[in-house]
Structures are given as structure tokens and as C-alpha cells.
Amino acid sequence: MRAVIIEDEKNSQELLKELIEQYCEPLKVAAIGGGVKEGLAAIKSEKPDVLFLDIELPDGDGFQVLDSLEDIQFVVIFTTGYDQYALKAFKFSAADYLLKPVDIEELQAAVKRVVDKRSAANTEGPDTEKLKALINNIRNQDKSFKKIVLPTSNGFTVVDP
């Protein structure tokens, strides 16, 4: 599985890449972007299965990255030093939300959930219903949410609020 990291801090980029390569065997870091523009270019060229996305970037934020994409065919794991964005990230159907400094066990657990869900879906990629909810929520963030994704012990459930 291919991963792209969008992170503005060089040390955090290198550390996350090293942790993924050492402790998350199914993933290979295909590209790293330092901001919205670099990140979008990396996503378009590498077509990742998993996106590790920081929220505060020098030329915008992680939510702008997602909003700029027509079709999202990857799972999003937010990585940030700010816990105040967690609720918003989950409202946007994030697969996980890791606080920096990234804990190895939490990283492994997040990647394992992604790999398990992908395997359960016969390697067809992320669930399209969840991605549609993510895209809809991003595009309508100033309006009320039409659907939200709630995690369950068996994956997730898409519900009307």
C-alpha cells in the first residue's frame, strides 16, 4: 500500500516516514508534501491508499487539501499537534486522528484498522459511502451536516444527524 505524507515540519516529515517504514510494514511512503500545493501534486502523481495529513500548513490547511480533490480514493489519517481539530476531523470521516508526537502503538493500530478494512473489502479500496460522506461534509462545512460517520466495533455506520 502506498502512503503520502502532507506535513510542513521537516523533522515531523522524517520521523513519520521513519515510523511508517519501520513499524507499518504494509505501507510504503511514496511522497511527502510540505503544504497544500505540494501535497495535492503528490496525491495526484502517487495515487496513495493512505494519506497522513497535518491540519495546519503554511499555505492553508489539511481540510483545503481534501476540498480541492474531485475524487478521493484513499483513507485519511490526520496527524497534528492540535487536539481541538479532532471533532472536526471525525465529522469529515477521518479514519483516525493522531496527535504529535506520534505514538508508535497508535500509529500501528491506525494502520492495522486501515489494512483490515481494505482486506475486508477485497482490496477494492476505501468504502465509497464513507468517502462520499467525507466529500459532502467538506464541501458543506458552513452548512449543517447531512450525514455523519460514526465508528463502530465492526467499522463504521453512516447516519443522518
C-alpha positions as CSV (number, residue, x, y, z in Angstrom):
1,M,0.0,0.0,0.0
2,R,1.2,3.5,-0.9
3,A,1.2,6.4,1.6
4,V,1.6,10.1,1.1
5,I,2.5,12.4,4.0
6,I,1.5,16.1,3.9
7,E,3.4,17.8,6.8
8,D,5.1,21.2,6.9
9,E,7.7,20.5,9.5
10,K,10.8,18.7,8.1
11,N,11.6,16.9,11.4
12,S,8.0,15.6,11.6
13,Q,8.1,14.5,8.0
14,E,11.2,12.5,8.5
15,L,10.1,11.0,11.8
16,L,6.7,9.9,10.5
17,K,8.3,8.4,7.4
18,E,10.7,6.5,9.5
19,L,8.0,5.2,11.9
20,I,5.8,4.1,8.9
21,E,8.7,2.3,7.2
22,Q,9.9,0.6,10.4
23,Y,6.7,-0.3,12.1
24,C,3.9,-0.3,9.5
25,E,5.1,-2.9,7.0
26,P,2.2,-2.9,4.6
27,L,2.8,0.8,3.9
28,K,5.5,2.4,1.7
29,V,5.9,6.2,1.8
30,A,5.6,7.2,-1.9
31,A,5.8,11.0,-1.4
32,I,5.9,13.8,1.1
33,G,4.5,17.3,0.6
34,G,5.2,20.3,2.8
35,G,2.0,22.2,2.1
36,V,-1.3,22.3,0.3
37,K,0.1,22.7,-3.3
38,E,2.9,20.2,-2.8
39,G,0.5,17.8,-1.2
40,L,-2.0,18.0,-4.0
41,A,0.8,17.3,-6.5
42,A,2.0,14.3,-4.5
43,I,-1.6,12.9,-4.3
44,K,-2.2,13.3,-8.0
45,S,1.1,11.8,-9.0
46,E,1.3,8.9,-6.5
47,K,-2.4,8.0,-6.0
48,P,-2.0,6.8,-2.4
49,D,-4.0,4.3,-0.5
50,V,-3.4,6.2,2.8
51,L,-2.9,10.0,3.3
52,F,-1.2,11.2,6.5
53,L,-2.4,14.8,6.7
54,D,-1.3,17.6,9.0
55,I,-4.0,20.2,9.6
56,E,-2.1,23.5,9.9
57,L,0.0,24.1,6.8
58,P,1.9,27.2,5.6
59,D,-0.3,27.7,2.6
60,G,-3.7,26.6,4.0
61,D,-4.9,23.7,6.0
62,G,-5.5,19.9,5.6
63,F,-9.2,20.4,5.0
64,Q,-8.4,22.6,2.0
65,V,-6.4,19.7,0.5
66,L,-9.4,17.4,0.7
67,D,-11.8,20.0,-0.5
68,S,-9.6,20.6,-3.6
69,L,-9.9,17.0,-4.8
70,E,-12.6,15.8,-7.1
71,D,-12.4,12.1,-6.2
72,I,-10.9,10.8,-3.0
73,Q,-9.7,7.2,-3.4
74,F,-7.7,7.0,-0.2
75,V,-8.1,6.8,3.6
76,V,-7.2,9.9,5.6
77,I,-5.3,9.8,8.9
78,F,-4.9,13.2,10.4
79,T,-1.6,13.9,12.2
80,T,-1.4,17.1,14.1
81,G,-0.2,18.7,17.3
82,Y,-3.6,20.3,18.0
83,D,-6.3,18.3,19.7
84,Q,-9.0,21.0,19.0
85,Y,-9.4,19.7,15.4
86,A,-10.3,16.1,16.4
87,L,-14.0,16.5,16.4
88,K,-14.0,18.4,13.1
89,A,-11.7,15.7,11.6
90,F,-14.1,12.9,12.6
91,K,-17.0,14.9,11.3
92,F,-15.1,14.8,8.0
93,S,-15.0,11.0,8.2
94,A,-11.3,10.7,9.0
95,A,-10.0,7.1,9.5
96,D,-8.0,8.2,12.6
97,Y,-6.5,11.3,14.3
98,L,-3.0,11.0,15.7
99,L,-1.6,13.7,18.0
100,K,2.1,14.6,17.7
101,P,4.5,13.4,18.8
102,V,3.0,10.3,17.1
103,D,2.9,7.2,19.3
104,I,4.2,4.1,17.6
105,E,1.4,1.9,19.0
106,E,-1.3,4.3,18.0
107,L,0.2,4.6,14.5
108,Q,0.3,0.8,14.2
109,A,-3.3,0.5,15.4
110,A,-4.5,3.1,12.9
111,V,-2.6,1.4,10.0
112,K,-3.9,-2.0,11.1
113,R,-7.5,-0.8,11.0
114,V,-7.0,0.6,7.5
115,V,-5.4,-2.6,6.3
116,D,-8.1,-4.7,7.9
117,K,-10.9,-2.7,6.4
118,R,-9.2,-2.8,3.0
119,S,-8.8,-6.6,3.2
120,A,-12.4,-7.0,4.3
121,A,-13.4,-5.0,1.2
122,N,-11.5,-7.4,-1.1
123,T,-8.8,-4.8,-1.7
124,E,-11.2,-2.6,-3.6
125,G,-10.0,0.4,-1.6
126,P,-11.8,2.7,0.9
127,D,-15.6,2.4,1.3
128,T,-17.3,4.7,-1.2
129,E,-20.2,5.5,1.1
130,K,-17.8,6.8,3.7
131,L,-15.8,8.8,1.1
132,K,-19.0,10.4,-0.3
133,A,-19.9,11.4,3.2
134,L,-16.4,12.9,3.7
135,I,-16.5,14.9,0.5
136,N,-20.1,16.1,1.2
137,N,-19.1,17.2,4.7
138,I,-16.0,19.0,3.5
139,R,-17.9,20.9,0.8
140,N,-20.8,21.8,3.1
141,Q,-18.8,22.7,6.2
142,D,-20.5,26.0,6.7
143,K,-23.9,24.3,6.5
144,S,-25.4,21.6,8.6
145,F,-24.2,18.1,8.1
146,K,-26.4,15.9,6.0
147,K,-24.7,12.7,7.1
148,I,-22.1,11.8,9.7
149,V,-19.9,8.7,10.0
150,L,-19.8,7.0,13.4
151,P,-17.2,4.4,14.3
152,T,-18.5,1.0,15.5
153,S,-16.8,-2.2,16.6
154,N,-17.3,-3.6,13.1
155,G,-16.1,-0.5,11.2
156,F,-18.5,2.5,10.8
157,T,-22.1,3.5,10.2
158,V,-23.3,6.4,8.1
159,V,-26.3,8.1,9.7
160,D,-28.4,11.2,9.3
161,P,-27.9,13.5,12.3
